[in-house]
Amino acid sequence: MSEKPSKKTRANARAIHDILGELWPEARCELAYSNVFQLLVATVLSAQTTDRQVNLVTKTLFGHYPTLDAFLTCTLADLEDHIRSLGLYRNKAKNLHALAQILAADHQGTVPSGLAELTSLPGVGRKTANVVRMEGFNIPALPVDTHVLRLANRLGLSQSKDPNIVEKDLTSLLPDTCWKDAHHRLIWHGRRVCAAQKPRCGICSLTPFCSFSSKKVVS
């Protein structure tokens, strides 16, 4: 989209948001964490990995290293052992090990809330930073992961494959008070109904808005 959205697209976005709210009133972040540092670590680990797999790993990891101070005592080798079952575990361990050192040295041992500060940390891209800002600091944001991007495309809310442009399109369609809920509702629907390969279009309440449902119906 990227240009000024039409009144119809705005109306569709709001209708889709409301329908998803009725379908998934309990939609929320499914990563397990008890402080902002844990949220940051879990979100970094979630890249190309399911939240369920991350939660299995962090249950033990955070049991040993629940805070930044404790995490600083973890060696790179030990960190690799803890997260070995996750994809890209060596890169993630390297990034998290460096990230912890930077937080201690440059941020007084706290996780920053600024987008620029967060994205300057190893392994933290815009999506991860937005998740931390939204969940950890209650700052309006609409992180775009693969589920959000896929549904935005299928539902005609964005035509781009660039997450940054999709984010811009979605945030232009909804007020910032809706962004957090929209993020979670789109993810829940993507995980439970609108899958990438075998979407369950036969049970989907969003087919009137969807350009994909007529191509592949799986009940």
JOWO-V945899 format. One record per residue. N is the residue number from 1. SS is DSSP state (h for helix, s for strand, l for the rest). BURIAL is 1 if it has 16 or more other ideal C-beta (glycine too) atoms within 10 Angstrom, else 0. Layout:
# JOWO-V945899
n	ss	burial
N	SS	BURIAL
N	SS	BURIAL
This chain:
# JOWO-V945899
n	ss	burial
1	l	1
2	l	0
3	l	0
4	l	0
5	l	1
6	l	0
7	h	0
8	h	0
9	h	1
10	h	0
11	h	0
12	h	1
13	h	1
14	h	0
15	h	0
16	h	1
17	h	1
18	h	0
19	h	1
20	h	1
21	h	0
22	h	0
23	h	1
24	l	1
25	l	0
26	l	0
27	l	1
28	l	0
29	l	1
30	l	0
31	l	1
32	l	1
33	l	1
34	l	0
35	l	0
36	h	1
37	h	1
38	h	1
39	h	1
40	h	1
41	h	1
42	h	1
43	h	1
44	h	1
45	h	1
46	l	1
47	l	1
48	l	0
49	l	1
50	l	0
51	h	1
52	h	0
53	h	0
54	h	1
55	h	1
56	h	0
57	h	1
58	h	1
59	h	0
60	h	0
61	h	1
62	h	1
63	h	0
64	h	0
65	l	1
66	l	0
67	l	0
68	h	1
69	h	0
70	h	0
71	h	1
72	l	0
73	l	0
74	l	1
75	l	0
76	h	0
77	h	0
78	h	0
79	h	1
80	h	1
81	h	0
82	h	1
83	h	1
84	l	0
85	l	0
86	l	1
87	l	0
88	l	0
89	h	1
90	h	0
91	h	0
92	h	1
93	h	1
94	h	1
95	h	1
96	h	1
97	h	1
98	h	0
99	h	1
100	h	1
101	h	0
102	h	0
103	h	1
104	h	0
105	h	0
106	h	0
107	l	0
108	l	0
109	l	0
110	l	0
111	l	1
112	l	1
113	l	0
114	l	0
115	h	0
116	h	0
117	h	0
118	h	1
119	h	0
120	l	0
121	l	1
122	l	1
123	l	1
124	l	1
125	l	0
126	h	1
127	h	1
128	h	1
129	h	1
130	h	1
131	h	1
132	h	1
133	h	1
134	h	1
135	h	1
136	h	1
137	h	0
138	l	0
139	l	1
140	l	0
141	l	1
142	l	1
143	l	1
144	l	1
145	l	1
146	h	0
147	h	1
148	h	1
149	h	1
150	h	1
151	h	1
152	h	1
153	h	1
154	h	1
155	l	1
156	l	1
157	l	1
158	l	1
159	l	0
160	l	1
161	l	0
162	l	0
163	h	1
164	h	0
165	h	1
166	h	1
167	h	1
168	h	1
169	h	1
170	h	1
171	h	1
172	h	1
173	h	1
174	l	1
175	l	0
176	h	0
177	h	0
178	h	1
179	h	1
180	h	1
181	h	1
182	h	1
183	h	1
184	h	1
185	h	1
186	h	1
187	h	1
188	h	1
189	h	1
190	h	1
191	h	0
192	h	0
193	l	1
194	l	1
195	l	0
196	l	0
197	l	0
198	l	0
199	l	1
200	l	0
201	h	1
202	h	0
203	h	0
204	l	1
205	l	0
206	l	1
207	h	0
208	h	0
209	h	1
210	l	1
211	l	0
212	l	1
213	l	1
214	l	0
215	l	0
216	l	0
217	l	0
218	l	0
219	l	0
